[in-house]
Amino acid sequence: MKKQFKTFDEVKACVGQDVASSPWFSVTQEQINLFAQATNDHQWIHIDKDKAAAGPFGTTIAHGFLTLSLLPQFFDKTIEVAEARMGVNYGLNKVRFMAPVLVGSRLRGHLHLHSATPIEGGMQVQWNVTIEREGSDKPVCVAESLARLYV
């Protein structure tokens, strides 16, 4: 279920809190292959099932940047700010890929609101996102994501 904020003030009131967790998302080999095509990153660990089966993880793994590219989906499925006419990605402060995402993994994002700062025409927010893999104690990715919301 989405966390719905009516106003920027409601967002600011949640600074320092774990705000929401996304639904689970399954990573398929087709998605990995399409990402390889889109980015021209065809390393065998991602796309060669036979070679990857003999590799360190026993199967293919998702690209780290594919995992990171799921952030917009996690936000879209978990939060809504009614006062915001639009939001734009402003960048990342820090990203770490802590563990591999094996093909067939189910992932979800946990959103912690680190800061909410007024800017001209809106607000800049920093979300500390932890992406977990079902069945693993270690996150697969942690990222400090910046967005700007405009009225």
C-alpha positions as CSV (number, residue, x, y, z in Angstrom):
1,M,0.0,0.0,0.0
2,K,1.3,3.5,-0.9
3,K,2.2,6.0,1.8
4,Q,0.3,9.1,0.8
5,F,1.3,12.6,1.8
6,K,-1.0,15.5,1.1
7,T,1.5,18.2,1.6
8,F,5.3,18.9,1.7
9,D,4.8,19.6,5.5
10,E,3.6,16.0,5.9
11,V,6.7,14.8,4.1
12,K,9.0,16.9,6.4
13,A,7.3,15.4,9.5
14,C,8.7,12.0,8.5
15,V,12.3,13.0,8.3
16,G,14.4,10.4,10.2
17,Q,11.8,7.7,9.8
18,D,11.5,4.5,7.8
19,V,8.6,5.5,5.6
20,A,7.7,2.6,3.4
21,S,8.6,-0.8,1.8
22,S,7.8,-1.6,-1.7
23,P,6.1,-4.8,-3.0
24,W,8.4,-7.6,-4.1
25,F,9.8,-7.5,-7.6
26,S,11.1,-10.6,-9.4
27,V,14.3,-10.3,-11.5
28,T,14.1,-12.5,-14.6
29,Q,16.7,-13.5,-17.2
30,E,14.8,-11.7,-19.9
31,Q,15.1,-8.4,-17.9
32,I,18.8,-9.0,-17.4
33,N,19.2,-9.7,-21.2
34,L,17.3,-6.6,-22.1
35,F,19.4,-4.5,-19.7
36,A,22.5,-5.9,-21.3
37,Q,21.2,-4.9,-24.7
38,A,20.3,-1.4,-23.6
39,T,23.6,-0.8,-21.9
40,N,25.9,-2.8,-24.2
41,D,27.1,-4.7,-21.1
42,H,27.3,-8.3,-22.2
43,Q,29.6,-9.7,-19.5
44,W,29.2,-13.5,-19.3
45,I,28.2,-13.4,-15.6
46,H,24.9,-11.7,-16.7
47,I,23.9,-13.4,-19.9
48,D,25.8,-16.7,-20.4
49,K,23.8,-19.3,-18.4
50,D,26.2,-22.2,-19.0
51,K,29.4,-20.2,-18.2
52,A,27.7,-18.6,-15.2
53,A,26.6,-22.0,-13.9
54,A,30.3,-22.8,-13.4
55,G,31.1,-19.3,-12.0
56,P,31.2,-18.1,-8.4
57,F,27.4,-17.7,-8.0
58,G,26.2,-20.8,-9.8
59,T,23.9,-18.9,-12.1
60,T,23.6,-15.5,-13.9
61,I,23.3,-12.3,-11.8
62,A,21.7,-9.0,-12.5
63,H,23.9,-6.0,-13.3
64,G,24.4,-3.7,-10.4
65,F,23.0,-0.8,-12.4
66,L,19.9,-2.9,-13.3
67,T,19.3,-3.2,-9.5
68,L,19.9,0.5,-9.1
69,S,17.5,1.3,-12.0
70,L,14.7,-0.2,-10.0
71,L,14.6,2.8,-7.6
72,P,12.0,4.7,-9.6
73,Q,9.7,1.7,-9.5
74,F,10.1,1.3,-5.8
75,F,9.3,5.0,-5.2
76,D,6.3,4.8,-7.6
77,K,4.8,1.8,-5.8
78,T,5.4,3.1,-2.3
79,I,5.0,6.9,-2.0
80,E,2.8,9.7,-3.3
81,V,3.0,13.4,-2.6
82,A,-0.3,15.0,-3.7
83,E,1.1,18.6,-3.4
84,A,3.9,17.7,-5.9
85,R,3.0,18.5,-9.5
86,M,6.1,16.7,-10.6
87,G,9.3,15.1,-9.3
88,V,12.7,14.7,-10.9
89,N,15.7,12.6,-10.1
90,Y,18.4,14.9,-8.8
91,G,21.1,12.2,-8.4
92,L,22.8,10.0,-5.9
93,N,25.2,10.7,-3.1
94,K,26.4,7.2,-2.5
95,V,25.7,3.8,-3.9
96,R,27.0,0.4,-2.8
97,F,26.3,-3.0,-4.2
98,M,26.6,-5.3,-1.2
99,A,25.6,-8.7,-2.6
100,P,24.8,-10.2,-5.9
101,V,21.2,-10.5,-7.3
102,L,20.9,-14.0,-8.7
103,V,18.4,-14.5,-11.5
104,G,15.0,-15.3,-10.1
105,S,15.6,-13.2,-7.0
106,R,12.8,-11.2,-5.4
107,L,13.8,-7.7,-4.4
108,R,12.1,-4.9,-2.5
109,G,13.1,-1.4,-1.5
110,H,12.9,0.0,2.0
111,L,12.7,3.8,2.0
112,H,14.1,5.9,4.9
113,L,13.6,9.7,4.6
114,H,16.9,11.2,5.5
115,S,16.1,14.9,4.8
116,A,13.5,17.2,3.2
117,T,14.8,20.7,2.4
118,P,12.9,23.5,0.9
119,I,14.1,24.7,-2.6
120,E,12.7,27.3,-4.9
121,G,9.3,26.0,-6.1
122,G,9.4,22.9,-4.0
123,M,11.4,20.5,-1.9
124,Q,14.5,18.4,-2.2
125,V,14.4,15.0,-0.5
126,Q,17.1,12.5,0.3
127,W,15.9,8.9,0.6
128,N,18.2,6.3,2.0
129,V,17.1,3.2,0.2
130,T,18.0,-0.4,1.1
131,I,17.2,-3.0,-1.4
132,E,16.8,-6.5,0.1
133,R,16.8,-9.9,-1.6
134,E,14.2,-12.3,-0.2
135,G,15.9,-14.9,2.0
136,S,19.1,-12.9,2.5
137,D,20.2,-11.1,5.6
138,K,22.5,-8.8,3.6
139,P,21.1,-6.0,1.4
140,V,22.0,-6.2,-2.3
141,C,22.2,-2.4,-2.6
142,V,22.1,0.7,-0.5
143,A,21.8,4.1,-2.1
144,E,21.3,7.7,-1.1
145,S,18.8,9.0,-3.6
146,L,18.0,12.6,-4.2
147,A,14.8,13.9,-5.7
148,R,13.3,17.3,-6.3
149,L,9.6,17.7,-5.9
150,Y,7.9,20.8,-7.4
151,V,4.5,22.4,-6.8
